Amino acid sequence: HDQIQFVPRSRLQRRDRAFKVKFAGEGADDYGGPYREVFTCACSELQNQAALPMFLLTPNGQINQGSNRDRYVIDPSSTTPEALKWFEFLGVLIAICLLQKETVLSLNLCSVLWKQLVQQPRTATDLEAFDERVCHSLYKIRDIEDEGIDEDSFEDLFFLEFTTQLSNGDEVEVCEGGSALEVTFQNRKRYVEMVLKKRLVEGHAQTHAILRGVASMVPVRLLPLFTHAELERMICGAPDIDIGNLRRHTRYGVSVDPQDSHIALLWRVLEFFTPEQRSKFLTFIWGRNRLPQTDEEWGDQCMKVHTLEAAPADGHFPVSHTCFFSMEWPRYTSFEIAREKLLYAIINWCAPRDPP
């Protein structure tokens, strides 16, 4: 950003490399490799709060619960003039990726940001995707009468004001004077709606800064032509799971022989899957959609496969335990059945709830 911020944007609007890279103290010639390395390093810093205070690990990731535990959301407090300039420059990098087929940003951001960029409505499902605990609390408050709680008992159980906690832990009012307004049985649904609205616009100023950067390079009016998933794929590429890497970091239950026929079927199915299906499999078993990039990031973590001893095996689906990165895998009798059962499981394992 320091070096490129004064370069006219028109000079960056190229279908090939937008600039040439020279690493200080290194003799590498930039025929594409160093250029791509800059984008990789930038993404690494963007997703490291100690390096740049722009993005946070999702609340789900912070407490190791729910889906998208490896994804990031905008830090709501990152609103200084300097930080907004950085977000605007991120928009420039995003535009470069849209212009250049082989340039990608390996960012792992939640759907709520991509939906804002394409002006797609956000729902409670998007909040659950990054803060499942709060979302489930809202469901419970909204439908509290289903648990036999009436007006009198509600006041004995809940001591809430019209405030909420953002992804960075800051407590904020969801309406003017909210800290002095008590949540009651009668106004609880209004409270749920206002909390949901507040949480889904976290990072609003930062997102507008990103759009300003994009608009300086490409027409932003075209972005709503795409879904949020399509835009993410164009900018970040399709996350693929290296099956060999996953296999090296897999351990088996005490009664499992890695040479067992049903274990061989598992790896054969995963090798047959598309990159998107492999990503869904990882979400199904671990709540993440990308593998750690280095052995250091892996640490002591590994995928654990146990045998689901159930008869008939072909009549059962695999069972995942995302908190433990483990799966119980039935003794399927054929590749076709194993593929069908696993594919159904990874697509339907977490059906979305009705939004508040």
QUIKAKA-V496242 format. One line per field, one symbol per residue. ss: DSSP state (@ for helix, = for strand, . for the rest). phi: phi as a letter, one per 40 degrees, with the letter a starting at -180 (. if undefined). burial: 1 if it has 9 or more other C-alpha atoms within 8 Angstrom, else 0. A space follows every 10 residues. Layout:
BEGIN
ss = ???
phi = ???
burial = ???
END
This chain:
BEGIN
ss = ........@@ @@........ .......... ..@@@@@@@@ @@@@@@.... ....===.@@ @@@....... .===...... @@@@@@@@@@ @@@@@@@@@. ........=. @@@@@@@... ...@@@@@@@ .@@@@@@@@@ @@.@@@@... @@@@@@@... =.===..... ===....@@@ .=.....@@@ @@@@@@@@@@ ...@@@@@@@ @@@@@....@ @@@@@..@@@ @@@@@@.... ..@@@@@@.= ==........ @@@@@@@@@@ @@..@@@@@@ @@@@@@.... ....@@@@.. ..======.. ..@@@...== =@@@.===== ....@@@@@@ @@@@@@@@.. ......
phi = .dcbdccddc cccbcbccab bbccgbbccc bhcdcccccc ccccccbbcc cbcbbbcddd ccbfagcfcb cbbccdccbc dccccccccd cccccdcccb dccbbccbbc dccccccbfc dbbdcccccb acccccccdc ccbccccgcb ccccccbbbb bcbabcccgc cbccacgccb bccbccbccc cdcccdcccc bdgccccccd ccccccbbcc cccccbcccc cdcccbgccb bcccccccbb bbcccbbdcd cccccdcccc ccccdccccc cccccbgbbb cdcbccccfc cacbbbccca bcdccbccbb bccbfbabbc cccacccccc cccccccbcb cccccc
burial = 0000000000 0111001100 0100000001 0001110111 0010111110 0111111111 1000111111 1111110110 0011111111 1111111111 0011100011 1111111101 0101111111 1100110110 1101000010 1001100000 1111111100 0011000110 0111100110 1111110111 0110011011 1111111010 0011011110 1111111011 1010010011 0110010000 0111111111 0010111111 1111111111 0000000100 0111111100 0011011101 1110111111 1110101110 1111110000 000000
END
